[in-house]
Amino acid sequence: MKRLLSFVVAVALLMGGTLLARMESIPLDQGDAAEPETVMSEARPLKRGDEGDDVKQLQQRLKDLYYYRGPISGKFLEITEKSVRALQTAYGMDTSGEADIATLDIIYGDAYRPLEKGDSGSDVKRLQERLIELGYYWGKVSGNYLDGTTTAIGNFQIDNSIERTGKADVKTQQRLYSDDILVPTLSPGASPAPTPTASPEPDTAYPGKLSYGSKGKAVEQLQQRLLDLGFFDRKVTSGFYTHTQTAVKNFQTYNGLVPSGAVDEATWNALYLPDVVSSAATPRPSPEPTPIPYFIEVDVANQLVKVFTRDQNNEFTNLSKVFWCSTGTKSFPSEVGVHVLTGRKARSALFPTWGNATARWWMRITPEIAFHSILFSSSGAISMKSVNALGRRASHGCIRLSMADAKWVYDHIEKGVEVWIHEDAAVDPELKFANKPGEFDRKTYYHKATPAPSAQPAYSAANAPASDLKELKVGSEGEEVYWIQRRLAELGFYTGTVTGQYREGTQAAVKAYQKANQIKQTGRADKDTLTHLYETARQENPIQSPMPTDTPAEPTQTPEPVVETTETPAPEETLAPTAEPEAVG
């Protein structure tokens, strides 16, 4: 069954705020906001006759969109079917009345209802705010679709090559809320936009991150500053929408910042620098793009998430972190392949299809699956079932992680990182055991930290451990195990990770070595096996004794120093050496 993760709605949609309270009971890390940002839902296709919480969710969403006027019953009957059909008609879809995946994607996305004169509601209010931002509407934001709104929509339609009807049908609204719009042309008699006046001395203290959908005085100040610098050409409002986002991107580009379209602290401070670059000045050089620092492998066979960083050749070969996970079951497999993250994330996630379970640190991988933490029940209690399932298949396709590991992914992994999900890795019990999470703490919902592994000892096949040949088996660890794993890998018997911990992978390699050398096949490194391993290694790699160093021969006679003189000595005459003065001090 496919799932859908494409809508953002209020947390208390059906539960009157009780879910918010439950989510706030989950311990938060320092610096994290107390209130969940968003709720994402997984959904199943729905049709007439279906019942459940997801049907309630659908009815409530359709009601919010003004398509549904019936009771929130949780039963998909005639009125619900008619409402779904009305939305499908508005979007030019097959009017089956069934809420299939394509229909749900629209319903839980940026869905619109057709609007015209006489309509009212929050969506009309939003329409008027958007028209003000684009410079088409100067009336009151009343939420009532009257003559002024009709005229503004008509002018917008003219400028954007849409048939002028004055009605905000779905096609018009999709264009209105997109980036693909043209600058408005004022109709004769229309009131000109007011001439901007010099803004008062602003409060330059950073107000916190501003992005699409933000509202308030800080947005007004932002727009005014962008207007003063020549990047914003609309009426100043309190809403951060497409034109504000575009203006911010242009400002960031001109000032050598990453053009994210969101106002972080660096962008806010740059707005008020003495040498800020306006739209009339020469742009600063674009920042050098930062290479993607991570690559993630989801190893389904071992139920591990492996995080790689770049080596000196700029390739992803450094295994930086390994996390236990739960991938999708056989019935709900995680989608294999290489996926590029979009950066879409949320601190909290709600899954109404699966009993209103919730999770933390949600990060989308595909429209159907995501990284997220272990689960909490609809009452806010930790799901020990999801805790105990880490390390084996258990999810509906998502990649579940411990709280700490999910938080690390949420904090460090960004847009553009590739995630490779595959099922064909060799089984590696040693690597899995070495990264097993610590004991779970029911009070904090975090696993206790495990000690960092010690550095691997130096290896040489010739230098077998000075051992008393004590038997090694599953559960053993230490330098002897390190040596055995390295030696067996050298001989082609061991293919796992060298950890110094004797697990099932080492056991299988020892058993294969025993078989190849006519030793009793126990899988334990007993006295006979160790003797054979050590002796053959020494024979194949003898330690070379150092070659003796020649002692230089003693000179028979010390040459006497030659003393220069201005007189030419006789041919056979030897001058006596001049005595050197005694050293002083």
PyMOL commands that set and color helices and strands:
alter all, ss='L'
color gray80, all
select helices_A, chain A and resi 18-24+53-64+78-90+101-107+122-134+147-159+170-176+217-228+242-254+265-271+352-354+384-388+403-412+429-434+479-490+504-516+527-540
alter helices_A, ss='H'
color red, helices_A
select strands_A, chain A and resi 295-299+304-310+316-326+337-340+345-351+357-364+370-373+375-376+399-401+418-422
alter strands_A, ss='S'
color yellow, strands_A
deselect
rebuild
show_as cartoon
